[in-house]
Amino acid sequence: MSNRLFQGVIHQMRDAVDRVIGVIDDGGIVIACSELGKMGEFRQGVREELSYASERTTIGGYTYQPIPSGAKWEYVVFVEGEDKLAEKFAAVLAISLSNLKNLYDEKYDKSSFIKNIILDNILPSDIYIKSKELHFGTDETRIVFLIKFLGETEMLPFDMVQNLFPDKNKDYVISVGERDIVLVKEIRRGSDAKSIEKIAKTLVDTLGSEFFVKVAVGIGTATDNIKDLARSYKEAQVALEVGKVFDTEKSIITYENLGIGRLIYQLPTTLCEMFLQEVFKNGSLESLDRETLQTIQCFFENNLNVSETSRKLFVHRNTLVYRLEKIRKLTGLDLREFDHAITFKVALMVKRYLQSKNGKYER
């Protein structure tokens, strides 16, 4: 499609420039030219020369300049002559064709279409119209992965993820920030959570082992309708935000597994503060030291089982009972009772949420 696009512009500019002008592709083949007889010619050595030149080069009576396109370039314009005027013509032609290609890609590129959907930059009524124009399947099962790069990288995050998912007809890699990459992946209908998390785990492990990069991945819910991709993207965002507060050890967070953390995250901070004041009337939560808090956490992880918790903590059963009794006296909550344990667990999560809001907690 770019060939016809470029040829149309070259044809219109032919008389105004009054020189032979054209475009070669990444293989060195002339794909557009004001002299049709030169179409299909091979321009040997041009790309090699350009790799050493800063902007443009001259070979065999022609001036060559790449068409700018992000970090890479696929096409090169050429203008007959090696003089200053040829350089100016080449610069103008390269900029014009670059802008034209970007506008065309924005209108017809599937990745741009997906990006507009997830960012809510397209009306719902226009989604199906655009889908037909692009011959885009609207009823395939897809899911959104939001990949956050947590450190500096030598390669661009987009390029790393794109290399891992090269099938551009089924998987769409989209940059939504300097370190945030969205992967919209087509999956089998009825895929379970385990198989979806396996995709994320492979991604995390590969980026870590091959590129030495640490990432966190938020996973939305699967969608069977293209218009719901925006919802899945927002869910992936929430998963990362909630995971940053409540699941700091995890690199993969699924929206469907956020549990009560998702509910707390949506509460106003004033309501959370009121809850803590009601549960801990005397500010007793702050009076608990680190060892006591670790004991509480281990007790919860072992389903309120005194024997199992004491074994994991390498303490005598009576020592653990003493600690639990001490907690009851300080807080008024007996963690051996289920209702009290639930209240305390939620209170700890609310406290952590408030700390994250106040900037006291970081991933």
C-alpha positions in Angstrom: 0.0 0.0 0.0 2.9 2.4 0.7 4.1 1.9 -2.9 0.9 3.3 -4.3 0.9 6.0 -1.7 4.4 7.1 -2.5 3.9 6.8 -6.3 0.9 9.1 -6.1 2.9 11.9 -4.4 5.9 11.4 -6.7 3.7 11.6 -9.8 2.2 14.9 -8.6 5.6 16.4 -7.7 7.3 15.4 -10.9 6.7 18.6 -12.9 7.4 20.9 -9.9 10.8 19.4 -9.1 11.9 18.8 -12.7 14.3 16.1 -11.7 14.1 12.4 -11.4 12.8 11.6 -7.9 11.7 8.4 -6.2 11.8 6.0 -3.3 13.6 2.7 -2.6 12.6 0.1 0.0 14.6 -1.7 2.7 15.9 -4.1 0.0 17.3 -1.3 -2.2 14.5 -1.7 -4.8 13.0 1.4 -6.5 9.2 1.2 -5.5 8.2 4.7 -6.7 9.7 7.0 -9.3 8.9 9.9 -11.6 10.4 7.9 -14.4 8.4 4.7 -14.6 11.1 2.9 -16.5 13.3 2.9 -13.4 10.7 1.1 -11.3 12.1 -2.2 -9.9 15.7 -1.1 -10.3 18.2 -2.2 -7.6 20.2 0.6 -6.0 23.3 -1.3 -4.7 25.1 0.1 -1.7 22.7 2.8 -0.7 21.6 1.5 2.6 25.2 0.6 3.5 26.4 4.1 2.8 23.5 5.6 4.8 24.4 3.5 7.8 27.7 5.4 8.0 26.3 8.8 6.9 24.6 11.1 9.5 21.6 12.2 7.3 22.1 11.6 3.6 24.5 10.4 1.0 25.3 10.8 -2.7 26.0 7.9 -5.0 26.1 7.7 -8.8 24.7 11.2 -9.4 21.8 10.9 -6.9 21.2 12.2 -3.4 19.6 9.8 -1.0 17.9 10.6 2.3 15.9 8.2 4.7 12.3 8.8 5.4 12.1 9.3 9.1 9.9 6.8 11.0 10.6 6.6 14.7 13.9 4.8 15.7 14.1 2.9 12.4 13.6 3.7 8.8 12.3 1.5 6.0 12.3 3.8 3.0 14.8 6.1 1.3 14.0 9.0 -1.1 16.3 9.9 -3.9 16.7 13.0 -6.1 18.7 13.4 -9.3 21.9 15.5 -8.6 24.5 15.9 -5.9 24.2 19.6 -5.4 22.6 21.7 -2.6 19.3 22.0 -4.4 19.1 18.2 -4.6 19.7 18.0 -0.9 16.9 20.5 -0.3 14.5 18.5 -2.6 15.4 15.3 -0.8 14.8 16.8 2.6 11.4 18.2 1.6 10.4 15.0 -0.1 11.4 12.8 2.9 9.5 15.0 5.4 6.4 15.0 3.2 6.3 11.3 2.6 7.0 10.6 6.3 4.0 12.7 7.4 1.8 11.1 4.7 2.8 7.6 5.8 2.1 8.5 9.5 -1.4 9.8 8.6 -2.1 6.7 6.5 -0.9 4.3 9.3 -3.0 6.2 11.8 -6.0 5.7 9.7 -5.5 2.1 8.5 -3.0 0.4 10.9 -4.6 -2.2 13.1 -2.4 -1.5 16.1 -3.4 2.2 16.0 -7.0 1.1 15.8 -6.5 -1.1 18.9 -4.8 1.7 20.7 -7.7 4.1 20.1 -10.1 1.5 21.5 -8.2 0.8 24.7 -7.6 4.5 25.3 -11.3 5.4 24.5 -10.3 7.6 21.6 -13.0 6.2 19.3 -16.7 6.2 19.5 -18.3 2.8 20.1 -20.5 3.2 17.0 -17.3 3.7 14.9 -15.6 0.6 16.2 -17.5 -1.9 14.0 -17.3 0.4 10.9 -13.5 0.6 11.3 -13.3 -3.1 11.9 -14.9 -3.8 8.6 -12.5 -1.4 6.8 -9.5 -3.1 8.4 -11.0 -6.7 8.0 -10.5 -7.0 11.7 -12.2 -9.9 13.5 -14.5 -8.5 16.2 -15.6 -11.7 17.9 -12.2 -13.3 18.7 -11.3 -13.9 22.3 -8.6 -11.5 23.4 -7.1 -10.4 26.6 -5.0 -7.3 27.7 -1.6 -7.6 29.4 -0.2 -4.3 30.8 3.6 -4.7 31.1 5.4 -2.2 33.3 9.2 -2.0 33.0 10.7 -1.4 36.4 14.2 -0.4 35.5 16.4 1.1 32.9 16.8 -0.8 29.6 19.3 -0.8 26.7 16.6 -1.7 24.2 13.3 0.0 23.8 10.6 -1.8 25.8 8.3 -1.9 22.8 11.0 -3.7 20.7 11.6 -6.3 23.4 7.9 -7.2 23.7 7.4 -7.1 19.9 10.3 -9.6 19.4 8.6 -12.0 21.8 5.2 -11.7 20.0 5.9 -11.3 16.3 2.6 -12.4 15.0 1.1 -9.0 14.1 -2.2 -10.6 12.9 -3.1 -12.0 16.3 -1.0 -10.1 18.9 -0.8 -6.4 19.1 2.0 -4.6 20.9 1.2 -1.0 21.8 3.3 1.6 23.6 1.2 3.6 26.1 4.1 5.2 28.0 7.8 5.4 28.3 7.9 2.1 30.3 4.4 0.8 29.8 3.6 -1.6 27.0 0.2 -3.1 26.3 -0.1 -6.6 24.7 -3.5 -7.4 23.3 -3.3 -11.1 22.7 -5.7 -13.4 20.9 -6.3 -16.6 23.0 -8.4 -19.7 22.7 -12.0 -19.4 23.6 -12.5 -20.8 27.1 -8.9 -20.5 28.1 -8.5 -20.9 31.9 -6.7 -18.6 34.3 -3.7 -20.9 34.6 -3.0 -20.9 30.8 -3.3 -17.1 30.7 -1.0 -16.6 33.6 1.5 -19.0 31.9 1.7 -16.6 29.0 2.6 -13.8 31.5 5.1 -15.9 33.3 6.9 -16.8 30.1 7.0 -13.1 29.2 8.4 -12.2 32.7 11.0 -15.0 32.7 12.2 -14.4 29.1 12.6 -10.6 29.7 14.5 -11.4 32.8 16.8 -14.1 31.4 17.5 -12.7 28.0 17.3 -8.9 28.6 18.0 -8.8 32.3 14.9 -6.6 32.8 12.4 -6.8 35.7 8.8 -6.2 34.8 5.4 -6.3 36.5 2.4 -7.6 34.5 -1.2 -6.7 35.1 -3.8 -9.0 33.4 -7.4 -7.9 32.6 -10.3 -10.3 31.9 -10.8 -12.0 28.6 -13.2 -10.4 26.1 -15.2 -11.9 23.3 -16.1 -8.5 21.8 -13.6 -5.9 20.5 -15.3 -3.0 22.2 -14.7 -4.5 25.6 -10.9 -4.3 25.2 -11.0 -0.8 26.8 -12.5 -2.5 29.9 -9.9 -5.2 30.0 -7.1 -2.5 29.7 -8.6 -0.6 32.7 -8.7 -3.8 34.7 -5.1 -4.5 33.9 -4.2 -1.0 35.1 -6.2 -1.6 38.4 -4.4 -5.0 38.8 -1.0 -3.3 38.7 -2.1 -0.5 41.0 -3.7 -2.8 43.6 -0.8 -5.3 43.3 1.7 -2.4 44.0 0.0 -1.9 47.4 -1.1 -5.4 48.5 1.0 -8.0 46.5 4.4 -6.4 46.4 6.2 -9.7 46.0 4.2 -10.7 42.9 5.3 -9.8 39.4 2.1 -11.0 37.8 -1.2 -9.7 39.1 -4.6 -10.8 37.7 -7.6 -8.6 38.0 -9.9 -11.5 38.8 -7.7 -12.5 41.8 -7.5 -9.1 43.5 -10.1 -10.1 46.1 -10.8 -7.7 48.8 -7.9 -5.5 47.8 -9.8 -4.3 44.8 -12.7 -3.2 47.1 -10.4 -1.3 49.4 -8.6 0.4 46.6 -11.9 1.9 45.4 -12.9 3.3 48.8 -12.4 7.0 49.7 -9.5 7.6 52.0 -11.8 9.4 54.5 -13.9 6.3 54.9 -10.8 4.2 55.4 -9.5 6.5 58.1 -12.9 6.3 59.9 -12.8 2.5 59.7 -9.4 2.4 61.3 -10.4 4.8 64.1 -13.4 2.7 64.9 -11.5 -0.6 64.9 -8.5 0.7 66.8 -9.9 3.4 69.1 -6.7 3.9 71.1 -4.3 3.9 68.2 -3.2 0.4 69.2 -2.2 -0.7 65.6 0.9 1.6 65.8 1.9 0.0 69.1 2.5 -3.4 67.5 6.2 -4.0 66.7 7.6 -5.7 63.6 7.9 -9.1 65.2 4.2 -9.0 66.3 3.1 -8.0 62.8 5.1 -10.8 61.3 3.5 -13.2 63.7 0.1 -12.0 62.7 0.9 -12.3 59.0 2.1 -15.9 59.5 -1.0 -16.7 61.5 -3.2 -15.6 58.6 -1.1 -17.4 56.0 -1.6 -20.6 58.0 -5.4 -20.3 58.2 -5.4 -19.3 61.9 -3.9 -22.7 62.8 -1.9 -22.2 66.1 0.1 -25.4 65.7 1.1 -24.9 62.1 2.0 -21.2 62.7 4.2 -22.0 65.7 6.0 -24.6 63.6 6.6 -22.2 60.8 7.8 -19.5 63.3 10.0 -22.0 65.1 8.5 -21.1 68.5 6.7 -23.1 71.1 2.9 -23.3 70.9 2.6 -21.6 74.3 4.8 -18.7 73.1 2.5 -18.1 70.1 -0.6 -18.2 72.4 1.1 -15.7 74.6 1.7 -13.4 71.6 -1.9 -13.7 70.5 -3.2 -12.9 73.9 -0.9 -9.8 74.0 -2.5 -8.7 70.7 -6.0 -9.2 72.1 -5.2 -7.0 75.1 -3.7 -4.2 72.9 -6.3 -4.2 70.2 -9.4 -5.9 71.7 -9.3 -8.4 68.8 -8.8 -12.1 69.4 -7.3 -13.4 66.2 -8.3 -17.0 67.0 -11.9 -15.9 66.4 -12.7 -15.8 62.7 -14.7 -12.5 62.8 -12.0 -10.8 64.7 -9.3 -12.1 62.4 -11.2 -10.8 59.3 -11.6 -7.4 60.9 -7.9 -7.3 61.7 -6.9 -8.5 58.2 -9.0 -5.9 56.5 -7.6 -3.2 58.9 -4.0 -4.1 58.0 -4.9 -3.8 54.3 -6.6 -0.5 54.8 -3.6 0.8 56.7 -1.3 -0.2 53.9 -3.6 1.4 51.3 -3.5 4.7 53.2 0.2 4.6 53.5 0.5 4.1 49.7 -1.8 7.1 49.2 0.3 9.3 51.5 3.5 8.3 49.7 4.9 6.3 52.6 4.9 3.0 50.7 6.6 2.1 47.4 6.8 -1.1 45.4 
